[in-house]
Amino acid sequence: MMLGFLNIGGAEFLVIGLAFLLLFGTKGIPDLARGLAKVIRQVRDAGDAVKREIARSADIEDESVREVKRQIEELKDSIERK
């Protein structure tokens, strides 16, 4: 097994795993994993919130553009009638 971008092979991965086991113990690793999962979920939720805000902002801009375009068309029609 080789993680290309990190150049970590199986032996290195095993050493890292053993280091985590020694540092956090068998009871600490599940807590660490839960904490990491919570952080990942919060980051994902924040990213989704940013996407929704951008989409909402774009919708408001589209609405504004449509309104200005409608007003221009009305002005053009009133000028053509004169």
DOGUMI-894722 format. One record per residue: x, y, z of N, C-alpha, C in turn; residue in one letter. Coordinates in nm, 2 decimals. Layout:
N
X, Y, Z, X, Y, Z, X, Y, Z, A
...
END
This chain:
82
0.08, -0.12, 0.00, 0.00, 0.00, 0.00, 0.09, 0.12, 0.00, M
0.06, 0.22, -0.09, 0.14, 0.34, -0.10, 0.06, 0.46, -0.12, M
0.06, 0.55, -0.03, -0.01, 0.68, -0.05, 0.09, 0.77, -0.13, L
0.06, 0.79, -0.26, 0.15, 0.86, -0.35, 0.19, 0.99, -0.30, G
0.10, 1.08, -0.27, 0.14, 1.22, -0.24, 0.21, 1.23, -0.11, F
0.20, 1.13, -0.02, 0.27, 1.14, 0.11, 0.39, 1.05, 0.12, L
0.41, 0.96, 0.02, 0.51, 0.86, 0.02, 0.52, 0.78, 0.15, N
0.40, 0.74, 0.19, 0.39, 0.66, 0.31, 0.35, 0.52, 0.27, I
0.44, 0.42, 0.31, 0.41, 0.28, 0.28, 0.34, 0.22, 0.40, G
0.33, 0.09, 0.39, 0.26, 0.01, 0.49, 0.33, 0.01, 0.63, G
0.46, 0.00, 0.62, 0.54, 0.00, 0.75, 0.53, 0.14, 0.82, A
0.54, 0.25, 0.74, 0.53, 0.38, 0.81, 0.39, 0.40, 0.86, E
0.28, 0.35, 0.79, 0.15, 0.37, 0.84, 0.13, 0.29, 0.97, F
0.19, 0.17, 0.98, 0.18, 0.09, 1.10, 0.25, 0.16, 1.22, L
0.36, 0.23, 1.19, 0.43, 0.30, 1.30, 0.35, 0.42, 1.34, V
0.29, 0.49, 1.25, 0.20, 0.60, 1.29, 0.09, 0.55, 1.37, I
0.03, 0.44, 1.33, -0.08, 0.38, 1.41, -0.04, 0.34, 1.55, G
0.07, 0.28, 1.56, 0.12, 0.24, 1.70, 0.15, 0.37, 1.78, L
0.20, 0.47, 1.72, 0.23, 0.60, 1.79, 0.10, 0.65, 1.85, A
-0.01, 0.65, 1.77, -0.14, 0.70, 1.81, -0.19, 0.61, 1.93, F
-0.17, 0.48, 1.92, -0.21, 0.39, 2.02, -0.14, 0.42, 2.15, L
-0.01, 0.44, 2.14, 0.07, 0.47, 2.26, 0.04, 0.61, 2.32, L
0.01, 0.71, 2.24, -0.02, 0.84, 2.29, -0.16, 0.85, 2.35, L
-0.25, 0.80, 2.28, -0.39, 0.82, 2.32, -0.46, 0.70, 2.39, F
-0.40, 0.58, 2.38, -0.45, 0.46, 2.45, -0.57, 0.41, 2.37, G
-0.62, 0.29, 2.41, -0.73, 0.23, 2.34, -0.86, 0.30, 2.37, T
-0.87, 0.37, 2.49, -0.99, 0.44, 2.52, -0.99, 0.58, 2.46, K
-0.88, 0.64, 2.43, -0.87, 0.78, 2.38, -0.89, 0.78, 2.23, G
-0.86, 0.68, 2.16, -0.87, 0.68, 2.01, -1.01, 0.70, 1.97, I
-1.11, 0.63, 2.02, -1.25, 0.65, 1.98, -1.30, 0.80, 2.01, P
-1.26, 0.85, 2.12, -1.29, 0.99, 2.15, -1.23, 1.09, 2.05, D
-1.10, 1.06, 2.02, -1.03, 1.14, 1.92, -1.10, 1.13, 1.78, L
-1.14, 1.01, 1.75, -1.21, 0.99, 1.62, -1.35, 1.06, 1.62, A
-1.42, 1.06, 1.73, -1.55, 1.13, 1.74, -1.53, 1.28, 1.73, R
-1.43, 1.33, 1.80, -1.40, 1.47, 1.79, -1.36, 1.51, 1.65, G
-1.28, 1.43, 1.58, -1.24, 1.46, 1.44, -1.36, 1.46, 1.35, L
-1.45, 1.36, 1.37, -1.57, 1.35, 1.29, -1.66, 1.48, 1.31, A
-1.67, 1.52, 1.44, -1.75, 1.64, 1.47, -1.69, 1.76, 1.40, K
-1.56, 1.78, 1.40, -1.50, 1.89, 1.33, -1.52, 1.89, 1.18, V
-1.51, 1.77, 1.12, -1.53, 1.75, 0.98, -1.68, 1.79, 0.95, I
-1.77, 1.74, 1.03, -1.91, 1.77, 1.01, -1.94, 1.92, 1.01, R
-1.88, 1.99, 1.11, -1.90, 2.13, 1.13, -1.84, 2.21, 1.01, Q
-1.72, 2.17, 0.96, -1.66, 2.23, 0.84, -1.75, 2.21, 0.72, V
-1.80, 2.09, 0.70, -1.89, 2.06, 0.59, -2.02, 2.15, 0.60, R
-2.08, 2.16, 0.72, -2.20, 2.24, 0.74, -2.17, 2.39, 0.71, D
-2.06, 2.43, 0.75, -2.02, 2.57, 0.73, -2.00, 2.59, 0.58, A
-1.94, 2.50, 0.51, -1.93, 2.51, 0.36, -2.06, 2.51, 0.29, G
-2.16, 2.43, 0.34, -2.29, 2.43, 0.28, -2.36, 2.56, 0.31, D
-2.34, 2.62, 0.42, -2.41, 2.74, 0.46, -2.35, 2.85, 0.36, A
-2.22, 2.85, 0.34, -2.16, 2.95, 0.24, -2.22, 2.93, 0.10, V
-2.23, 2.81, 0.06, -2.29, 2.78, -0.07, -2.43, 2.83, -0.08, K
-2.51, 2.81, 0.02, -2.65, 2.85, 0.02, -2.66, 3.01, 0.02, R
-2.57, 3.07, 0.09, -2.57, 3.22, 0.10, -2.53, 3.27, -0.04, E
-2.43, 3.21, -0.10, -2.39, 3.26, -0.24, -2.51, 3.24, -0.34, I
-2.57, 3.13, -0.33, -2.69, 3.10, -0.42, -2.80, 3.20, -0.39, A
-2.83, 3.23, -0.27, -2.93, 3.32, -0.23, -2.90, 3.46, -0.28, R
-2.77, 3.50, -0.27, -2.73, 3.63, -0.31, -2.74, 3.64, -0.47, S
-2.70, 3.53, -0.53, -2.71, 3.53, -0.68, -2.86, 3.54, -0.72, A
-2.95, 3.48, -0.65, -3.09, 3.49, -0.68, -3.14, 3.63, -0.67, D
-3.10, 3.70, -0.56, -3.14, 3.84, -0.54, -3.09, 3.93, -0.65, I
-2.96, 3.90, -0.69, -2.90, 3.98, -0.80, -2.98, 3.96, -0.93, E
-3.02, 3.83, -0.96, -3.09, 3.80, -1.08, -3.23, 3.87, -1.07, D
-3.29, 3.88, -0.96, -3.42, 3.95, -0.94, -3.40, 4.09, -0.97, E
-3.29, 4.15, -0.92, -3.27, 4.30, -0.94, -3.24, 4.32, -1.09, S
-3.17, 4.24, -1.15, -3.14, 4.26, -1.29, -3.27, 4.25, -1.37, V
-3.35, 4.15, -1.34, -3.48, 4.14, -1.41, -3.57, 4.26, -1.40, R
-3.57, 4.32, -1.27, -3.65, 4.44, -1.25, -3.60, 4.56, -1.33, E
-3.47, 4.58, -1.33, -3.41, 4.69, -1.41, -3.44, 4.67, -1.55, V
-3.42, 4.55, -1.60, -3.45, 4.52, -1.74, -3.60, 4.55, -1.78, K
-3.69, 4.51, -1.69, -3.83, 4.54, -1.71, -3.86, 4.69, -1.71, R
-3.79, 4.77, -1.62, -3.81, 4.91, -1.62, -3.75, 4.97, -1.75, Q
-3.64, 4.92, -1.80, -3.58, 4.97, -1.92, -3.68, 4.95, -2.04, I
-3.73, 4.83, -2.04, -3.83, 4.79, -2.15, -3.95, 4.89, -2.14, E
-4.00, 4.92, -2.02, -4.11, 5.01, -2.01, -4.08, 5.15, -2.06, E
-3.96, 5.19, -2.03, -3.91, 5.33, -2.07, -3.90, 5.33, -2.23, L
-3.84, 5.22, -2.28, -3.83, 5.21, -2.42, -3.96, 5.21, -2.49, K
-4.06, 5.14, -2.44, -4.19, 5.14, -2.50, -4.26, 5.27, -2.49, D
-4.24, 5.34, -2.37, -4.30, 5.47, -2.36, -4.24, 5.58, -2.46, S
-4.11, 5.56, -2.48, -4.04, 5.65, -2.57, -4.09, 5.62, -2.72, I
-4.10, 5.50, -2.75, -4.14, 5.46, -2.89, -4.29, 5.51, -2.92, E
-4.37, 5.51, -2.81, -4.51, 5.56, -2.83, -4.52, 5.71, -2.86, R
-4.42, 5.78, -2.82, -4.43, 5.93, -2.83, -4.39, 5.97, -2.97, K
END
